[in-house]
Amino acid sequence: MKDFNRYVALSLRAVLAAAVVMSGCVRPNDHLSLATAPIGAEQPALQWSQMSGPEVSAVSALFSNGSDLFAGTRAGVVFRAINQGEGWTAINAGLPGQSVQSLAAIGPNLFAGTDGGGVFRLINQGENQGERWIAVNSGLTNLFVTALAVSGMNIFAATPGGVFRSSDQGESWTQVGAGLPPNASITSFAAVGPKLFAAAGGVFLSTDQGESWIAVNEGLTNLGVRALAVAGEKLFAGTFGSGVFIADVKQ
């Protein structure tokens, strides 16, 4: 039981840390430590320490892929750090300078969702030309991308005009989302195996790669869900005004 309680506590702390970063309550250059106190000891407050970069004022998206950490900024620049925070380097060739709202990856392919420019994919042009972002918006009817998610080999983009799915690395997009509220404003996705969850005036679930959605809000007393996160078989929902809710999710 102690091990289980410790697991839940760690999961909650991880989600709360993510919610704090997303809400902008801390400096974007800060690093969050989730060190664990010995079992039975009083849990300390979260401890922060300054990171060496990136040198920007507002980070709007964070994403880790292997040992690389990526930071998208409101200035429209994406930074990459190796070894989880060492040596930040800007990789912004091809980006339009609009806020980077979300980052996601399918294998080695990194995608950026922007506020007005649509979706971009990072490509390597070769040893002499380096990396560059290219727009991959064919089929997107709204270029204000609020969230990205990957489920299997599909990538999903949330926009004010609905949810779009691509199965060819962003080359083409198809609108999906039957069952979502009209003009749903999706602020976050979370994927658990074949299940895809969306925060859109509550939590919605799709089990058919976004084709159809159902509300899964039993016990959720606040539908103002702003952020979703998964730890093991637990789904966490961060709300505006009522803290964090937890639900069991099995693949």
Secondary structure, DSSP 8 states (H G I E B T S, - for coil): -HHHHHHHHHHHHHHHHHHHHHHT-S-TTEEEE-----TTS-----EEEE-S----S-EEEEEEETTEEEEEETTS-EEEEETTTEEEEE--TT--SS-EEEEEEETTEEEEEEBTTEEEEEEE--TTT-EEEEE--TT-S--B--EEEEETTEEEEEETTEEEEESSTTSS-EEE-BTS-TT----EEEEETTEEEEESSSEEEESSTTSB-EE--TT-----EEEEEEETTEEEEEESSS-EEEEE---
